[in-house]
Amino acid sequence: MTAKSLPRSEIISEIAHNLPFSGIATSSDEVCEGDLFLALRGAHRDGSTFICEALAKGASFAVSETISAARTIRCRSSVGLLYALARARMKEVAPRVVAVTGSVGKSTYLAYARSLFEDKLRLHYPSGNYNTDVGVPMTILAMPSSTELLLLEMGARRPGEIARLSLLAKPHVAVITRIGHSHLESFGDLAGVLRAKSEILLGLRDQGTLILNQDDPLLFKWSRGTDCRRIGVSLTDPRADLLLKEDKDGKSLSLKFKDQESAKIELEKRGEASELAAALAAATALCLGFTQDEVAFKLSKCRAPAMRQELIWHGGILYIMDAYNASPESAAAALKLLQKADVSGRRIALLGDMQELGCDSEALHFSLGAYAFRAGVTDLYCIGSLARKIAEGAAAKGLARERIRLFSIDEKEKLCAALKQDLTEGDALLLKASRALGLESVLSILTK
């Protein structure tokens, strides 16, 4: 990612005067002519080893923590410089800022938010999964001068990261999607995850608004102790500030905000996770001055991103593709969607590893298998290093062992062959695993 049109004079005026640059790159693969190459030093490699390559590709000069040489400036902290530039860019453009965090659903929320705002506001948002301590400031630096609304996604692998990002961006609206079992190796338990996600309030501006998922009991209980303006969003609780629920006909949704009359929405059906993301985006739009009718109209035209509870019909078989990422909470939501699928045949699940669950990983995969049986899965395919634990959980609850098949990550061809032979018209197949397992390749083969 390269950031353009940077305000250089306020931060490094001497360097800018002597070595002008047109943008910033943190990867030598993305260097453009005239860029500053910021050689970041990570846990496993030092970007300084790529300085020669970056200069050869046209970088004006490089900044490094370890090297001082021709066309290379040594500084105490490359990341510190990156944040200083990002702070200056925020001051220069001064957009309204919406920041989202949570264990699941962030990118789906952003997709709905973009659809709601892009026709009415000059919008800037991450191009890809730029939600890290480097990705967020790079997103800010890439922001055009005309930006009116900046959408940011904030993730964290350890405590303190979201606090730093929030203090950098100073959001007008902070959104928390859900507290779930993610990065438990760093956060320990759900309370630790909640503490990390709640750091987003540290940078919230005076008179700012917190929008949260009221259906998450841990998140809702915590929010009652906050002193900022709050908007609670729900799919079930009529006491929530914003309620998005399915109408009796089962074909549309009704959106009700506070005391206003409900508005009908013909939302693309994908399941509770997508509906929650749409509801959070609707609350954001209403908070920013949109009318309820405007929101309902725009939501009816929204489409959720690929690989998130995506429904694909092919050859009389319903494929539910939900393998952009996985956690126990998102896996349970996907299994609920499979359970409700309008099919005449079997409900088959292909479940794989959920990553970054720490010492609870085996127990949570066992629980996933047990939940799959309770959700009505008739046939279970398991893939990955923890496939056996998923299978054990399903078998312990009563799924016949002949209905369970195990595959290693290297046996995708064998898996695809087995599924092709097994699937028949009228069946539904759910594909759910962490992104690293690449289940989109399985879907591609099955739907050729």
Legacy VTK file of the C-alpha trace (Angstrom):
# vtk DataFile Version 3.0
C-alpha trace
ASCII
DATASET POLYDATA
POINTS 448 float
0.000 0.000 0.000
1.325 3.415 -0.918
0.142 6.634 0.701
0.103 9.730 -1.506
-0.031 13.520 -0.987
1.640 13.546 2.395
2.149 16.683 4.536
5.916 16.415 4.837
6.931 19.865 6.112
5.378 19.569 9.561
7.101 16.302 10.441
10.462 15.979 8.754
10.990 19.328 7.064
14.726 18.904 6.634
14.365 15.518 4.959
11.444 16.718 2.842
13.414 19.765 1.706
16.484 17.803 0.724
14.869 14.518 -0.328
11.270 15.137 -1.441
8.970 12.119 -1.768
5.523 11.538 -3.252
4.290 8.716 -1.033
5.197 6.040 1.501
5.703 2.325 0.979
6.382 -0.276 3.672
6.892 -3.152 1.226
9.555 -3.192 -1.478
7.019 -4.959 -3.726
4.762 -1.882 -3.625
7.343 0.863 -4.141
6.440 3.488 -6.741
8.716 6.056 -8.317
9.489 8.822 -5.821
8.284 7.000 -2.687
9.806 7.069 0.769
10.530 3.456 1.729
9.817 2.936 5.421
11.878 -0.078 6.525
9.841 -1.437 9.421
11.434 -3.921 11.781
9.227 -6.831 12.832
9.632 -9.846 15.074
10.858 -12.069 12.246
12.531 -9.780 9.727
13.966 -6.309 9.307
12.671 -4.274 6.386
16.145 -2.750 6.096
17.260 -5.855 4.197
15.011 -4.699 1.323
16.317 -1.135 1.107
18.567 -1.754 -1.918
15.674 -3.376 -3.761
13.351 -0.474 -2.901
15.867 2.151 -4.055
16.455 0.247 -7.278
12.707 0.343 -7.945
12.638 4.125 -7.716
12.249 5.041 -4.053
13.600 8.536 -3.347
15.155 7.401 -0.102
14.641 5.008 2.807
14.188 5.348 6.558
15.669 2.643 8.767
16.229 1.937 12.460
19.434 -0.027 11.811
21.183 1.367 8.728
22.652 4.752 7.825
23.900 4.931 4.234
23.526 6.802 0.959
19.860 7.793 0.428
19.015 6.124 3.751
18.145 8.045 6.917
18.437 6.372 10.299
15.752 7.140 12.879
14.917 5.935 16.365
11.504 4.464 15.449
10.162 3.846 11.959
6.693 3.122 13.358
6.869 6.339 15.379
7.571 8.262 12.186
4.656 6.499 10.492
2.303 7.567 13.290
3.598 11.138 13.232
2.852 11.369 9.513
-0.591 9.833 10.038
-1.420 12.306 12.822
-0.456 15.189 10.552
-2.622 13.782 7.769
-5.604 13.523 10.107
-5.133 17.142 11.145
-4.788 18.284 7.549
-7.880 16.516 6.148
-10.041 16.536 9.326
-12.642 13.949 8.240
-15.370 12.480 10.392
-14.149 9.096 11.594
-16.007 5.821 12.144
-13.926 2.998 13.653
-15.067 -0.593 14.101
-13.620 -3.389 16.208
-14.820 -6.761 17.487
-13.933 -10.432 17.332
-16.004 -11.120 14.212
-17.983 -9.208 11.597
-15.747 -6.160 11.109
-15.233 -6.497 7.362
-18.904 -7.361 6.758
-19.883 -4.239 8.710
-17.515 -2.153 6.569
-19.048 -3.563 3.389
-22.547 -2.489 4.460
-21.285 0.873 5.735
-19.566 1.600 2.411
-22.758 0.799 0.525
-24.734 3.148 2.736
-22.344 6.094 2.554
-20.548 6.050 -0.787
-23.282 7.810 -2.822
-23.685 10.642 -0.326
-20.238 11.276 1.177
-16.681 11.368 -0.125
-15.524 8.196 1.538
-12.180 6.562 2.309
-11.756 3.055 3.745
-9.144 0.265 3.951
-8.225 -1.479 0.717
-7.969 -4.971 2.151
-7.325 -6.228 5.650
-5.496 -3.106 6.870
-6.565 -3.253 10.519
-3.161 -3.546 12.227
-0.874 -1.077 13.996
0.743 -0.443 10.607
-2.287 -0.923 8.348
-4.439 1.730 10.049
-1.903 4.591 9.792
-1.171 3.578 6.192
-4.910 3.757 5.450
-4.951 7.259 6.958
-1.962 8.327 4.865
-3.648 7.100 1.693
-6.682 9.294 2.405
-7.430 11.887 -0.311
-7.660 15.530 0.738
-11.353 15.591 -0.209
-12.314 12.813 2.248
-15.414 13.614 4.321
-15.818 10.273 6.112
-13.024 7.883 7.067
-13.956 4.269 7.862
-11.365 2.314 9.841
-11.179 -1.296 11.023
-9.176 -1.886 14.206
-7.846 -5.318 15.102
-5.444 -6.411 17.813
-3.214 -9.346 18.644
-2.177 -8.034 22.061
-3.371 -5.536 24.689
-2.782 -1.856 23.971
-2.890 -1.990 20.175
-6.477 -0.758 19.765
-5.832 1.977 22.342
-2.979 3.297 20.214
-5.025 3.173 17.031
-8.021 4.858 18.646
-5.887 7.676 20.054
-4.438 8.157 16.565
-7.772 8.255 14.717
-9.952 9.876 17.428
-13.239 8.410 16.112
-16.524 10.288 16.205
-18.329 6.924 16.165
-16.942 3.688 17.655
-18.594 0.374 16.738
-18.098 -2.947 18.558
-19.538 -5.973 16.748
-19.055 -8.860 19.192
-16.802 -10.246 21.905
-15.651 -13.742 21.019
-12.880 -16.290 21.297
-10.144 -14.640 19.229
-6.410 -14.294 19.963
-6.847 -16.041 23.290
-3.112 -16.778 23.354
-2.669 -13.039 24.063
-5.887 -12.093 25.857
-6.403 -15.199 27.996
-10.197 -15.300 28.138
-13.322 -13.454 27.020
-12.848 -10.816 29.713
-9.393 -10.121 28.265
-10.846 -9.866 24.761
-13.463 -7.415 26.054
-10.784 -5.268 27.695
-8.824 -5.152 24.429
-11.822 -4.254 22.241
-13.092 -1.650 24.715
-9.839 0.283 24.239
-11.528 1.824 21.191
-13.267 4.231 23.585
-9.972 5.762 24.718
-9.789 7.951 21.606
-13.532 8.569 21.225
-14.152 12.289 20.839
-16.237 14.368 23.227
-19.891 13.944 22.251
-18.876 10.805 20.338
-21.127 7.740 20.066
-20.604 4.073 20.894
-22.655 1.651 18.766
-22.735 -1.919 20.061
-24.317 -5.311 19.613
-26.856 -5.501 22.448
-27.416 -9.223 21.797
-23.913 -9.942 23.124
-24.550 -10.249 26.891
-20.940 -9.618 27.936
-20.657 -6.541 25.725
-24.049 -5.169 26.747
-23.367 -5.575 30.472
-20.021 -3.759 30.109
-21.555 -0.934 28.058
-23.953 0.002 30.849
-20.974 1.252 32.829
-19.720 3.594 30.099
-20.505 7.313 30.200
-20.601 8.110 26.472
-23.642 8.273 24.214
-24.677 4.716 23.310
-26.827 3.093 20.633
-27.722 -0.538 21.320
-28.490 -2.690 18.264
-30.407 -5.962 18.357
-32.021 -8.596 16.174
-34.298 -9.796 18.993
-34.665 -7.291 21.847
-37.508 -4.771 21.336
-35.971 -2.555 24.053
-32.895 -1.866 21.911
-32.410 1.566 20.352
-32.350 -0.062 16.918
-34.145 -3.310 16.154
-33.786 -5.193 12.874
-36.028 -8.243 12.809
-37.524 -10.634 10.294
-41.117 -9.973 9.300
-43.782 -12.635 9.632
-43.634 -13.347 5.906
-39.985 -14.420 6.309
-39.079 -12.538 3.133
-38.243 -9.082 4.456
-36.941 -7.280 7.524
-38.264 -4.341 9.478
-35.989 -1.622 10.832
-37.133 0.349 13.869
-35.044 3.134 15.433
-36.163 4.403 18.841
-39.778 5.635 18.604
-39.976 5.893 14.828
-42.249 3.637 12.796
-40.699 0.546 11.300
-39.348 0.667 7.753
-39.300 -2.420 5.517
-36.038 -3.712 4.042
-35.643 -6.319 1.312
-32.197 -7.378 2.526
-30.224 -10.088 0.779
-30.682 -13.144 3.007
-27.450 -14.477 4.465
-28.079 -15.174 8.137
-27.839 -13.532 11.537
-24.207 -12.462 11.261
-24.862 -10.477 8.086
-28.088 -9.035 9.481
-26.255 -7.850 12.601
-23.569 -6.166 10.483
-26.296 -4.461 8.447
-28.033 -3.298 11.639
-24.806 -1.828 13.056
-24.183 -0.027 9.747
-27.755 1.302 9.796
-27.246 2.657 13.322
-24.061 4.378 12.132
-25.868 6.045 9.246
-28.682 7.241 11.528
-26.089 8.585 13.966
-24.501 10.567 11.121
-27.782 12.212 10.120
-29.348 9.845 7.573
-33.118 9.367 7.772
-34.617 5.973 8.514
-36.225 5.805 5.059
-32.869 6.592 3.421
-31.199 3.823 5.394
-33.913 1.284 4.593
-33.764 2.105 0.884
-29.980 1.868 0.693
-29.782 -1.339 2.765
-32.181 -3.016 0.345
-29.559 -2.514 -2.357
-26.578 -3.681 -0.254
-24.691 -6.874 -0.933
-22.500 -8.534 1.674
-18.917 -9.406 0.657
-17.946 -12.802 -0.721
-17.091 -15.716 1.580
-19.232 -14.389 4.439
-22.390 -16.514 4.764
-22.566 -16.504 0.969
-25.338 -18.663 -0.518
-24.462 -20.303 -3.843
-26.748 -22.667 -5.756
-25.039 -25.013 -8.193
-26.340 -28.242 -9.688
-29.297 -28.329 -7.310
-26.996 -28.109 -4.266
-26.859 -25.167 -1.855
-23.303 -24.185 -0.884
-22.954 -21.925 2.161
-19.525 -20.318 1.842
-18.405 -18.787 5.126
-14.664 -19.388 5.183
-13.280 -15.851 5.190
-12.371 -16.537 8.811
-13.603 -18.571 11.761
-14.164 -18.381 15.496
-16.457 -20.436 17.756
-19.084 -17.680 17.571
-19.027 -17.261 13.787
-18.992 -21.049 13.317
-22.102 -21.375 15.482
-23.827 -18.647 13.431
-22.921 -20.452 10.206
-24.296 -23.738 11.542
-27.560 -21.968 12.436
-27.775 -20.772 8.838
-27.241 -24.345 7.612
-29.931 -25.548 10.023
-32.440 -23.080 8.561
-31.541 -23.798 4.920
-34.565 -24.436 2.728
-33.446 -27.737 1.218
-35.046 -31.143 0.835
-31.875 -33.183 1.332
-29.117 -33.519 3.910
-27.342 -30.797 5.861
-23.630 -31.445 5.420
-20.862 -29.452 7.101
-17.208 -29.151 6.136
-15.526 -27.758 9.248
-11.849 -26.922 9.681
-9.410 -25.376 12.105
-10.242 -22.160 13.948
-6.927 -20.482 14.642
-5.455 -18.387 17.473
-7.569 -19.865 20.266
-4.696 -20.457 22.677
-4.765 -23.212 25.286
-8.555 -23.637 24.910
-8.229 -24.596 21.253
-8.854 -28.342 21.586
-11.835 -27.875 23.908
-13.393 -25.269 21.615
-13.014 -27.506 18.562
-14.596 -30.386 20.503
-17.488 -28.055 21.396
-17.829 -27.069 17.729
-18.355 -30.698 16.765
-20.928 -31.132 19.519
-22.768 -28.001 18.404
-22.766 -29.213 14.793
-24.712 -32.313 15.830
-27.187 -30.267 17.883
-27.681 -27.954 14.882
-28.881 -30.865 12.769
-25.771 -31.687 10.717
-26.377 -35.079 9.116
-22.897 -35.624 7.643
-19.641 -34.080 8.856
-16.375 -33.580 6.990
-13.459 -32.313 9.116
-10.163 -30.908 7.836
-7.007 -29.621 9.481
-4.769 -30.310 12.452
-7.720 -30.212 14.878
-10.160 -32.143 12.690
-10.083 -35.085 15.097
-11.288 -32.927 17.995
-14.241 -31.645 15.935
-15.095 -35.228 15.031
-14.834 -36.390 18.640
-17.253 -33.695 19.773
-19.853 -34.642 17.159
-19.510 -38.352 17.903
-19.784 -37.774 21.663
-23.185 -36.123 21.152
-24.490 -38.895 18.940
-23.500 -38.404 15.296
-22.815 -41.842 13.822
-19.091 -42.354 13.160
-19.770 -43.567 9.616
-21.206 -40.091 8.985
-17.907 -38.419 9.951
-14.824 -38.214 7.721
-11.398 -36.760 8.555
-8.853 -35.155 6.215
-5.493 -33.494 6.746
-4.768 -30.112 5.209
-2.719 -31.870 2.511
-5.661 -34.036 1.431
-7.828 -31.444 -0.299
-7.951 -33.414 -3.542
-9.108 -36.482 -1.658
-11.651 -34.361 0.211
-13.035 -32.875 -3.001
-13.333 -36.297 -4.596
-15.235 -37.602 -1.578
-17.616 -34.631 -1.555
-18.242 -34.862 -5.285
-19.196 -38.486 -4.899
-21.356 -37.833 -1.825
-23.299 -34.663 -2.685
-26.662 -35.065 -4.390
-29.377 -32.686 -5.562
-31.275 -31.155 -2.650
-28.322 -31.210 -0.231
-26.797 -28.195 1.520
-23.059 -27.965 2.265
-21.528 -25.477 4.709
-17.815 -24.628 4.322
-16.398 -23.065 7.500
-12.782 -22.687 8.663
-10.108 -20.087 9.246
-8.812 -18.270 6.181
-5.481 -20.100 6.266
-7.141 -23.371 5.210
-8.195 -21.873 1.859
-11.568 -23.603 1.553
-12.420 -21.383 -1.419
-10.324 -23.793 -3.511
-12.631 -26.638 -2.429
-15.714 -24.641 -3.431
-14.126 -23.783 -6.770
-13.579 -27.457 -7.578
-17.060 -28.487 -6.449
-18.808 -25.807 -8.544
-16.786 -26.091 -11.750
LINES 1 449
448 0 1 2 3 4 5 6 7 8 9 10 11 12 13 14 15 16 17 18 19 20 21 22 23 24 25 26 27 28 29 30 31 32 33 34 35 36 37 38 39 40 41 42 43 44 45 46 47 48 49 50 51 52 53 54 55 56 57 58 59 60 61 62 63 64 65 66 67 68 69 70 71 72 73 74 75 76 77 78 79 80 81 82 83 84 85 86 87 88 89 90 91 92 93 94 95 96 97 98 99 100 101 102 103 104 105 106 107 108 109 110 111 112 113 114 115 116 117 118 119 120 121 122 123 124 125 126 127 128 129 130 131 132 133 134 135 136 137 138 139 140 141 142 143 144 145 146 147 148 149 150 151 152 153 154 155 156 157 158 159 160 161 162 163 164 165 166 167 168 169 170 171 172 173 174 175 176 177 178 179 180 181 182 183 184 185 186 187 188 189 190 191 192 193 194 195 196 197 198 199 200 201 202 203 204 205 206 207 208 209 210 211 212 213 214 215 216 217 218 219 220 221 222 223 224 225 226 227 228 229 230 231 232 233 234 235 236 237 238 239 240 241 242 243 244 245 246 247 248 249 250 251 252 253 254 255 256 257 258 259 260 261 262 263 264 265 266 267 268 269 270 271 272 273 274 275 276 277 278 279 280 281 282 283 284 285 286 287 288 289 290 291 292 293 294 295 296 297 298 299 300 301 302 303 304 305 306 307 308 309 310 311 312 313 314 315 316 317 318 319 320 321 322 323 324 325 326 327 328 329 330 331 332 333 334 335 336 337 338 339 340 341 342 343 344 345 346 347 348 349 350 351 352 353 354 355 356 357 358 359 360 361 362 363 364 365 366 367 368 369 370 371 372 373 374 375 376 377 378 379 380 381 382 383 384 385 386 387 388 389 390 391 392 393 394 395 396 397 398 399 400 401 402 403 404 405 406 407 408 409 410 411 412 413 414 415 416 417 418 419 420 421 422 423 424 425 426 427 428 429 430 431 432 433 434 435 436 437 438 439 440 441 442 443 444 445 446 447
